[in-house]
Structure formats: structure tokens, C-alpha cells
Amino acid sequence: MGSVPRLCGVDEAGRGPLAGAVYAAAVILDPRAPVAGLRDSKVMTAAAREAAFAELRVHALAWGVGVADAAEIDVLNIRQATFLAMRRALLALRVAPTRICIDGNAAPSSAALGFDCTWETVVRGDATIPAISAASIIAKCLRDAFMRDAALVYPGYGFETHKGYPTAEHFQALARLGPSRLHRLSFAPLKSGLPRR
């Protein structure tokens, strides 16, 4: 790739839910193959996100995904688990970045990643930097797909609709069924010590 700058955007999906993993994605866009319509995944419809993800799979120069599951979240806390997922996403890249931009105001450690590049955090970067927007889209699409699959393994919780977020439907299911193995028992609403299903 020579001296062409390779900006990598990093973002996560799933910090707030009561169940499921936190997903992170790292994306290096190809300036020769721009993807139109990249935005913060939270303001996009599911169909628009999936369409953008399909384009990114074909046209991004490189992308990687990292996951930290509910057990890791309970052990590490959600902040550190998110950083772990981000590091895993960066390690999954097949092309080394020359600059890394992370959504938010905090970043994981760069130690032992092997990247000789600049790092920066960007508040609301998912709305202003296309590579971070791309990362938010990929992380959200893959996490949503995981939660839809989880609904088949753990029926009755409504994972296919609320994706593990704290909704009235989700709290009703928890009252009826107790927590599943996907639930984050360290989160305040689940600290009651109920046995897992």
C-alpha cells in the first residue's frame, strides 16, 4: 500500500443491554471505492444498515470484529470489556492502519497490538468520520444478528425484538423466566442473585 494513509475507525455496539455480548468493529475504508450513505448506525433503519454492511463487506479495504461476551463483561466491567472487544477487532485486521480513530472519549491500550500509528478519540465520531460510521454499522449489524439467533436458543425473552436492551418486555420476561446464560449479572437490574436458566 506504500505511503497511502490508512485511517481505521473503531466503534462498538451493545454497551447498554442487559444481555448479550458487546461487539466492536475496526474498519479501514478504501478511498478508491467509497461507500455512500455511511452514518451513525443508531440513526439508520435496519434495512439501511444491512445495505451499507453489504457494501462495506465488498468495498472496505479491511475490517475486523471483536467480541466480549457476558461472562467477560461480568468479570471485567463493561468499559474494560468494550476495550477488550476493540483490541480484538483491531487484531483481526488484515491490513495495518496508519491512524486509528475511536468513537468516544476513551481508548483501549495500544500495547502489544503491533501498530506503529497515531491514535485519537473522537466524541460523536460515528456521526462525523465515515470510517467510524462504518465500524458502528458493522458492529450493530453483527450484534443484532447474534441476538436474533440467541432468541432461538433462549426463547421467551424477546431477544429478537429488543436485542437485550432494558425494555418493559425484557423485564417481564426476566420476572417470568429468570436470567439466561446471556445475561450480564453484574448489571444493576440483575444483581438479585437469581439463578441462570
PyRosetta script that sets phi, psi and omega in degrees:
from pyrosetta import init, pose_from_sequence

init()
pose = pose_from_sequence("MGSVPRLCGVDEAGRGPLAGAVYAAAVILDPRAPVAGLRDSKVMTAAAREAAFAELRVHALAWGVGVADAAEIDVLNIRQATFLAMRRALLALRVAPTRICIDGNAAPSSAALGFDCTWETVVRGDATIPAISAASIIAKCLRDAFMRDAALVYPGYGFETHKGYPTAEHFQALARLGPSRLHRLSFAPLKSGLPRR")
pose.set_psi(1, -5.2)
pose.set_omega(1, 178.3)
pose.set_phi(2, 62.3)
pose.set_psi(2, -140.4)
pose.set_omega(2, -176.6)
pose.set_phi(3, -97.7)
pose.set_psi(3, 13.9)
pose.set_omega(3, 179.5)
pose.set_phi(4, -64.7)
pose.set_psi(4, 126.3)
pose.set_omega(4, 179.4)
pose.set_phi(5, -61.9)
pose.set_psi(5, 141.0)
pose.set_omega(5, 179.2)
pose.set_phi(6, -125.2)
pose.set_psi(6, 92.2)
pose.set_omega(6, -179.5)
pose.set_phi(7, -79.5)
pose.set_psi(7, 125.9)
pose.set_omega(7, 178.1)
pose.set_phi(8, -108.5)
pose.set_psi(8, 123.1)
pose.set_omega(8, 173.8)
pose.set_phi(9, -94.8)
pose.set_psi(9, 140.9)
pose.set_omega(9, -179.0)
pose.set_phi(10, -130.4)
pose.set_psi(10, 132.9)
pose.set_omega(10, 176.2)
pose.set_phi(11, -152.3)
pose.set_psi(11, 168.1)
pose.set_omega(11, -177.9)
pose.set_phi(12, -126.8)
pose.set_psi(12, 166.5)
pose.set_omega(12, 172.1)
pose.set_phi(13, -140.1)
pose.set_psi(13, 134.3)
pose.set_omega(13, 173.1)
pose.set_phi(14, 102.8)
pose.set_psi(14, 27.8)
pose.set_omega(14, 175.3)
pose.set_phi(15, -73.1)
pose.set_psi(15, -36.1)
pose.set_omega(15, -170.8)
pose.set_phi(16, -88.3)
pose.set_psi(16, -18.5)
pose.set_omega(16, -177.0)
pose.set_phi(17, -64.3)
pose.set_psi(17, 160.7)
pose.set_omega(17, 174.4)
pose.set_phi(18, -87.9)
pose.set_psi(18, -12.0)
pose.set_omega(18, -176.8)
pose.set_phi(19, -142.3)
pose.set_psi(19, 153.8)
pose.set_omega(19, 176.2)
pose.set_phi(20, 93.3)
pose.set_psi(20, 169.2)
pose.set_omega(20, -179.2)
pose.set_phi(21, -78.9)
pose.set_psi(21, 164.0)
pose.set_omega(21, 166.7)
pose.set_phi(22, -98.1)
pose.set_psi(22, 132.9)
pose.set_omega(22, -178.9)
pose.set_phi(23, -109.5)
pose.set_psi(23, 144.0)
pose.set_omega(23, 172.6)
pose.set_phi(24, -132.0)
pose.set_psi(24, 148.9)
pose.set_omega(24, 176.2)
pose.set_phi(25, -130.6)
pose.set_psi(25, 148.2)
pose.set_omega(25, 174.8)
pose.set_phi(26, -124.2)
pose.set_psi(26, 127.4)
pose.set_omega(26, -172.7)
pose.set_phi(27, -133.6)
pose.set_psi(27, 131.5)
pose.set_omega(27, 170.8)
pose.set_phi(28, -112.4)
pose.set_psi(28, 113.4)
pose.set_omega(28, 179.1)
pose.set_phi(29, -79.3)
pose.set_psi(29, 152.5)
pose.set_omega(29, 177.1)
pose.set_phi(30, -95.6)
pose.set_psi(30, 113.9)
pose.set_omega(30, -178.7)
pose.set_phi(31, -61.9)
pose.set_psi(31, -18.4)
pose.set_omega(31, 179.0)
pose.set_phi(32, -84.2)
pose.set_psi(32, -10.1)
pose.set_omega(32, -178.2)
pose.set_phi(33, -138.4)
pose.set_psi(33, 68.9)
pose.set_omega(33, -177.4)
pose.set_phi(34, -63.9)
pose.set_psi(34, 146.6)
pose.set_omega(34, 177.0)
pose.set_phi(35, -107.9)
pose.set_psi(35, 120.8)
pose.set_omega(35, -177.2)
pose.set_phi(36, -77.8)
pose.set_psi(36, 153.6)
pose.set_omega(36, 170.7)
pose.set_phi(37, 79.6)
pose.set_psi(37, 17.0)
pose.set_omega(37, 179.3)
pose.set_phi(38, -73.8)
pose.set_psi(38, 127.6)
pose.set_omega(38, -178.8)
pose.set_phi(39, -145.9)
pose.set_psi(39, 174.0)
pose.set_omega(39, 171.4)
pose.set_phi(40, -56.8)
pose.set_psi(40, 125.6)
pose.set_omega(40, -175.1)
pose.set_phi(41, -59.1)
pose.set_psi(41, -26.8)
pose.set_omega(41, -176.5)
pose.set_phi(42, -69.3)
pose.set_psi(42, -20.3)
pose.set_omega(42, -179.6)
pose.set_phi(43, -101.5)
pose.set_psi(43, 6.0)
pose.set_omega(43, 179.7)
pose.set_phi(44, -101.3)
pose.set_psi(44, 151.0)
pose.set_omega(44, 171.7)
pose.set_phi(45, -72.4)
pose.set_psi(45, 160.4)
pose.set_omega(45, 178.4)
pose.set_phi(46, -58.3)
pose.set_psi(46, -40.2)
pose.set_omega(46, -179.6)
pose.set_phi(47, -64.9)
pose.set_psi(47, -41.9)
pose.set_omega(47, 179.8)
pose.set_phi(48, -66.2)
pose.set_psi(48, -39.5)
pose.set_omega(48, 177.2)
pose.set_phi(49, -62.2)
pose.set_psi(49, -45.6)
pose.set_omega(49, -178.6)
pose.set_phi(50, -64.2)
pose.set_psi(50, -38.2)
pose.set_omega(50, 177.6)
pose.set_phi(51, -64.5)
pose.set_psi(51, -42.6)
pose.set_omega(51, 178.6)
pose.set_phi(52, -65.8)
pose.set_psi(52, -39.9)
pose.set_omega(52, 178.5)
pose.set_phi(53, -61.4)
pose.set_psi(53, -41.2)
pose.set_omega(53, 178.0)
pose.set_phi(54, -60.5)
pose.set_psi(54, -40.9)
pose.set_omega(54, 177.8)
pose.set_phi(55, -67.0)
pose.set_psi(55, -42.1)
pose.set_omega(55, -178.7)
pose.set_phi(56, -64.8)
pose.set_psi(56, -37.2)
pose.set_omega(56, 178.5)
pose.set_phi(57, -59.6)
pose.set_psi(57, -31.4)
pose.set_omega(57, -178.1)
pose.set_phi(58, -88.6)
pose.set_psi(58, -41.0)
pose.set_omega(58, -166.4)
pose.set_phi(59, -105.4)
pose.set_psi(59, -16.7)
pose.set_omega(59, 178.6)
pose.set_phi(60, -65.9)
pose.set_psi(60, 145.1)
pose.set_omega(60, 177.9)
pose.set_phi(61, -66.4)
pose.set_psi(61, -39.9)
pose.set_omega(61, 177.3)
pose.set_phi(62, -162.6)
pose.set_psi(62, 149.5)
pose.set_omega(62, 172.3)
pose.set_phi(63, -152.6)
pose.set_psi(63, 149.4)
pose.set_omega(63, 178.9)
pose.set_phi(64, -139.9)
pose.set_psi(64, 155.4)
pose.set_omega(64, -178.8)
pose.set_phi(65, -127.7)
pose.set_psi(65, 140.7)
pose.set_omega(65, 174.9)
pose.set_phi(66, -129.3)
pose.set_psi(66, 148.1)
pose.set_omega(66, -175.9)
pose.set_phi(67, -132.8)
pose.set_psi(67, 140.1)
pose.set_omega(67, 167.3)
pose.set_phi(68, -124.2)
pose.set_psi(68, 123.0)
pose.set_omega(68, -172.1)
pose.set_phi(69, -83.6)
pose.set_psi(69, 177.6)
pose.set_omega(69, -174.9)
pose.set_phi(70, -60.4)
pose.set_psi(70, -37.7)
pose.set_omega(70, 179.5)
pose.set_phi(71, -64.5)
pose.set_psi(71, -41.2)
pose.set_omega(71, 178.0)
pose.set_phi(72, -66.6)
pose.set_psi(72, -38.0)
pose.set_omega(72, 177.0)
pose.set_phi(73, -61.4)
pose.set_psi(73, -43.3)
pose.set_omega(73, -179.4)
pose.set_phi(74, -65.0)
pose.set_psi(74, -34.3)
pose.set_omega(74, -179.5)
pose.set_phi(75, -79.2)
pose.set_psi(75, -43.5)
pose.set_omega(75, -170.6)
pose.set_phi(76, -91.7)
pose.set_psi(76, -30.7)
pose.set_omega(76, -167.4)
pose.set_phi(77, 92.9)
pose.set_psi(77, 158.8)
pose.set_omega(77, -170.7)
pose.set_phi(78, -66.5)
pose.set_psi(78, -34.7)
pose.set_omega(78, 179.6)
pose.set_phi(79, -63.0)
pose.set_psi(79, -51.0)
pose.set_omega(79, -178.4)
pose.set_phi(80, -69.0)
pose.set_psi(80, -34.1)
pose.set_omega(80, 176.8)
pose.set_phi(81, -65.8)
pose.set_psi(81, -37.4)
pose.set_omega(81, 176.4)
pose.set_phi(82, -63.5)
pose.set_psi(82, -43.9)
pose.set_omega(82, 177.2)
pose.set_phi(83, -61.7)
pose.set_psi(83, -39.0)
pose.set_omega(83, 177.5)
pose.set_phi(84, -61.8)
pose.set_psi(84, -44.9)
pose.set_omega(84, 178.3)
pose.set_phi(85, -62.1)
pose.set_psi(85, -39.5)
pose.set_omega(85, 178.3)
pose.set_phi(86, -64.3)
pose.set_psi(86, -43.4)
pose.set_omega(86, 178.0)
pose.set_phi(87, -62.8)
pose.set_psi(87, -40.5)
pose.set_omega(87, 177.8)
pose.set_phi(88, -63.6)
pose.set_psi(88, -38.2)
pose.set_omega(88, 178.1)
pose.set_phi(89, -64.4)
pose.set_psi(89, -43.3)
pose.set_omega(89, 179.0)
pose.set_phi(90, -64.1)
pose.set_psi(90, -40.1)
pose.set_omega(90, 179.1)
pose.set_phi(91, -67.2)
pose.set_psi(91, -21.0)
pose.set_omega(91, -179.6)
pose.set_phi(92, -83.4)
pose.set_psi(92, -7.8)
pose.set_omega(92, 179.3)
pose.set_phi(93, -66.3)
pose.set_psi(93, 140.5)
pose.set_omega(93, 176.8)
pose.set_phi(94, -96.2)
pose.set_psi(94, -3.0)
pose.set_omega(94, 176.7)
pose.set_phi(95, -128.8)
pose.set_psi(95, 133.2)
pose.set_omega(95, -178.8)
pose.set_phi(96, -77.9)
pose.set_psi(96, 133.5)
pose.set_omega(96, 177.5)
pose.set_phi(97, -78.9)
pose.set_psi(97, 158.9)
pose.set_omega(97, 171.8)
pose.set_phi(98, -104.9)
pose.set_psi(98, -13.4)
pose.set_omega(98, 176.7)
pose.set_phi(99, -151.7)
pose.set_psi(99, 136.9)
pose.set_omega(99, 179.8)
pose.set_phi(100, -120.7)
pose.set_psi(100, 126.5)
pose.set_omega(100, 177.0)
pose.set_phi(101, -117.7)
pose.set_psi(101, 123.5)
pose.set_omega(101, -175.9)
pose.set_phi(102, -112.6)
pose.set_psi(102, 132.0)
pose.set_omega(102, 179.0)
pose.set_phi(103, -65.5)
pose.set_psi(103, 134.7)
pose.set_omega(103, 176.8)
pose.set_phi(104, 109.6)
pose.set_psi(104, -161.0)
pose.set_omega(104, -177.1)
pose.set_phi(105, -120.8)
pose.set_psi(105, 14.4)
pose.set_omega(105, 178.6)
pose.set_phi(106, -144.8)
pose.set_psi(106, 150.1)
pose.set_omega(106, -176.3)
pose.set_phi(107, -131.9)
pose.set_psi(107, 153.2)
pose.set_omega(107, 174.4)
pose.set_phi(108, -71.3)
pose.set_psi(108, 168.1)
pose.set_omega(108, 175.9)
pose.set_phi(109, -65.4)
pose.set_psi(109, 142.1)
pose.set_omega(109, 176.4)
pose.set_phi(110, -92.2)
pose.set_psi(110, -0.5)
pose.set_omega(110, -176.4)
pose.set_phi(111, -60.6)
pose.set_psi(111, 136.2)
pose.set_omega(111, 172.5)
pose.set_phi(112, 66.3)
pose.set_psi(112, 13.8)
pose.set_omega(112, 176.2)
pose.set_phi(113, -85.1)
pose.set_psi(113, -22.5)
pose.set_omega(113, 177.3)
pose.set_phi(114, 81.9)
pose.set_psi(114, 14.1)
pose.set_omega(114, 179.8)
pose.set_phi(115, -100.1)
pose.set_psi(115, 123.5)
pose.set_omega(115, 175.3)
pose.set_phi(116, -98.0)
pose.set_psi(116, 83.3)
pose.set_omega(116, -174.4)
pose.set_phi(117, -154.9)
pose.set_psi(117, 170.8)
pose.set_omega(117, 178.2)
pose.set_phi(118, -84.2)
pose.set_psi(118, 149.7)
pose.set_omega(118, 178.5)
pose.set_phi(119, -123.8)
pose.set_psi(119, 142.7)
pose.set_omega(119, 171.8)
pose.set_phi(120, -152.9)
pose.set_psi(120, 154.0)
pose.set_omega(120, 173.9)
pose.set_phi(121, -104.8)
pose.set_psi(121, 147.1)
pose.set_omega(121, -177.0)
pose.set_phi(122, -135.8)
pose.set_psi(122, 110.2)
pose.set_omega(122, 176.6)
pose.set_phi(123, -66.9)
pose.set_psi(123, 130.6)
pose.set_omega(123, -175.4)
pose.set_phi(124, 61.3)
pose.set_psi(124, 29.5)
pose.set_omega(124, 178.4)
pose.set_phi(125, -63.7)
pose.set_psi(125, -26.3)
pose.set_omega(125, 179.0)
pose.set_phi(126, -66.3)
pose.set_psi(126, -16.6)
pose.set_omega(126, 178.6)
pose.set_phi(127, -101.5)
pose.set_psi(127, -10.2)
pose.set_omega(127, -172.7)
pose.set_phi(128, -124.4)
pose.set_psi(128, -20.7)
pose.set_omega(128, -178.0)
pose.set_phi(129, -118.4)
pose.set_psi(129, 114.1)
pose.set_omega(129, -174.6)
pose.set_phi(130, -53.5)
pose.set_psi(130, -37.5)
pose.set_omega(130, -178.9)
pose.set_phi(131, -66.7)
pose.set_psi(131, -34.4)
pose.set_omega(131, 176.4)
pose.set_phi(132, -72.8)
pose.set_psi(132, -39.3)
pose.set_omega(132, 174.6)
pose.set_phi(133, -56.4)
pose.set_psi(133, -44.5)
pose.set_omega(133, 179.5)
pose.set_phi(134, -60.8)
pose.set_psi(134, -41.6)
pose.set_omega(134, 178.9)
pose.set_phi(135, -64.7)
pose.set_psi(135, -39.1)
pose.set_omega(135, 179.6)
pose.set_phi(136, -65.3)
pose.set_psi(136, -36.9)
pose.set_omega(136, 179.6)
pose.set_phi(137, -66.5)
pose.set_psi(137, -47.2)
pose.set_omega(137, -178.0)
pose.set_phi(138, -64.6)
pose.set_psi(138, -46.0)
pose.set_omega(138, -179.8)
pose.set_phi(139, -61.1)
pose.set_psi(139, -43.5)
pose.set_omega(139, -179.0)
pose.set_phi(140, -65.9)
pose.set_psi(140, -45.2)
pose.set_omega(140, -178.9)
pose.set_phi(141, -61.9)
pose.set_psi(141, -44.4)
pose.set_omega(141, -177.3)
pose.set_phi(142, -71.2)
pose.set_psi(142, -37.2)
pose.set_omega(142, 177.8)
pose.set_phi(143, -66.9)
pose.set_psi(143, -43.3)
pose.set_omega(143, 178.5)
pose.set_phi(144, -60.2)
pose.set_psi(144, -40.6)
pose.set_omega(144, 178.6)
pose.set_phi(145, -63.1)
pose.set_psi(145, -41.2)
pose.set_omega(145, 177.6)
pose.set_phi(146, -60.7)
pose.set_psi(146, -43.5)
pose.set_omega(146, -178.3)
pose.set_phi(147, -69.1)
pose.set_psi(147, -32.9)
pose.set_omega(147, 174.8)
pose.set_phi(148, -64.7)
pose.set_psi(148, -40.9)
pose.set_omega(148, 176.8)
pose.set_phi(149, -66.3)
pose.set_psi(149, -38.2)
pose.set_omega(149, -179.9)
pose.set_phi(150, -62.1)
pose.set_psi(150, -30.0)
pose.set_omega(150, 179.4)
pose.set_phi(151, -62.9)
pose.set_psi(151, -27.0)
pose.set_omega(151, 178.4)
pose.set_phi(152, -76.8)
pose.set_psi(152, -31.2)
pose.set_omega(152, -179.2)
pose.set_phi(153, -83.6)
pose.set_psi(153, -34.7)
pose.set_omega(153, -179.3)
pose.set_phi(154, -122.9)
pose.set_psi(154, 74.0)
pose.set_omega(154, -177.4)
pose.set_phi(155, -68.8)
pose.set_psi(155, 153.4)
pose.set_omega(155, 175.2)
pose.set_phi(156, 100.0)
pose.set_psi(156, -16.3)
pose.set_omega(156, -178.7)
pose.set_phi(157, -87.3)
pose.set_psi(157, -19.6)
pose.set_omega(157, -177.7)
pose.set_phi(158, 80.7)
pose.set_psi(158, 22.7)
pose.set_omega(158, -178.4)
pose.set_phi(159, -56.8)
pose.set_psi(159, -30.1)
pose.set_omega(159, -177.8)
pose.set_phi(160, -67.1)
pose.set_psi(160, -21.0)
pose.set_omega(160, -178.8)
pose.set_phi(161, -103.5)
pose.set_psi(161, -51.2)
pose.set_omega(161, -175.5)
pose.set_phi(162, -93.4)
pose.set_psi(162, -7.8)
pose.set_omega(162, 176.5)
pose.set_phi(163, 58.5)
pose.set_psi(163, 24.3)
pose.set_omega(163, 177.2)
pose.set_phi(164, 94.9)
pose.set_psi(164, -4.4)
pose.set_omega(164, -179.5)
pose.set_phi(165, -72.7)
pose.set_psi(165, 158.5)
pose.set_omega(165, -175.7)
pose.set_phi(166, -78.7)
pose.set_psi(166, 83.8)
pose.set_omega(166, 177.1)
pose.set_phi(167, -105.2)
pose.set_psi(167, 168.3)
pose.set_omega(167, 176.9)
pose.set_phi(168, -59.0)
pose.set_psi(168, -42.4)
pose.set_omega(168, 178.3)
pose.set_phi(169, -58.6)
pose.set_psi(169, -42.6)
pose.set_omega(169, -178.3)
pose.set_phi(170, -65.8)
pose.set_psi(170, -44.3)
pose.set_omega(170, 179.4)
pose.set_phi(171, -64.2)
pose.set_psi(171, -36.0)
pose.set_omega(171, 177.3)
pose.set_phi(172, -64.6)
pose.set_psi(172, -40.9)
pose.set_omega(172, 178.4)
pose.set_phi(173, -65.8)
pose.set_psi(173, -40.0)
pose.set_omega(173, 178.0)
pose.set_phi(174, -63.0)
pose.set_psi(174, -40.4)
pose.set_omega(174, 178.8)
pose.set_phi(175, -64.4)
pose.set_psi(175, -33.1)
pose.set_omega(175, -176.8)
pose.set_phi(176, -83.7)
pose.set_psi(176, -39.7)
pose.set_omega(176, -170.0)
pose.set_phi(177, -110.7)
pose.set_psi(177, -20.0)
pose.set_omega(177, -170.5)
pose.set_phi(178, 78.7)
pose.set_psi(178, 172.6)
pose.set_omega(178, -178.0)
pose.set_phi(179, -72.4)
pose.set_psi(179, 148.1)
pose.set_omega(179, 174.7)
pose.set_phi(180, -92.5)
pose.set_psi(180, -179.4)
pose.set_omega(180, 177.7)
pose.set_phi(181, -71.0)
pose.set_psi(181, -10.6)
pose.set_omega(181, 177.4)
pose.set_phi(182, -89.7)
pose.set_psi(182, -8.6)
pose.set_omega(182, -175.3)
pose.set_phi(183, -79.4)
pose.set_psi(183, 147.7)
pose.set_omega(183, -179.5)
pose.set_phi(184, -92.4)
pose.set_psi(184, 97.7)
pose.set_omega(184, -173.3)
pose.set_phi(185, -71.1)
pose.set_psi(185, -13.3)
pose.set_omega(185, 178.0)
pose.set_phi(186, -81.7)
pose.set_psi(186, -11.3)
pose.set_omega(186, -179.9)
pose.set_phi(187, -78.7)
pose.set_psi(187, 141.4)
pose.set_omega(187, -170.5)
pose.set_phi(188, -47.7)
pose.set_psi(188, -46.6)
pose.set_omega(188, -177.6)
pose.set_phi(189, -66.3)
pose.set_psi(189, -12.1)
pose.set_omega(189, -176.4)
pose.set_phi(190, -113.1)
pose.set_psi(190, 9.3)
pose.set_omega(190, -176.3)
pose.set_phi(191, -81.5)
pose.set_psi(191, 15.8)
pose.set_omega(191, -176.2)
pose.set_phi(192, -78.0)
pose.set_psi(192, -10.0)
pose.set_omega(192, 178.0)
pose.set_phi(193, 84.0)
pose.set_psi(193, 15.5)
pose.set_omega(193, 176.6)
pose.set_phi(194, -62.1)
pose.set_psi(194, 139.6)
pose.set_omega(194, 177.8)
pose.set_phi(195, -68.2)
pose.set_psi(195, 147.8)
pose.set_omega(195, 178.1)
pose.set_phi(196, -70.2)
pose.set_psi(196, 151.0)
pose.set_omega(196, 177.6)
pose.set_phi(197, -78.2)
pose.dump_pdb("model.pdb")
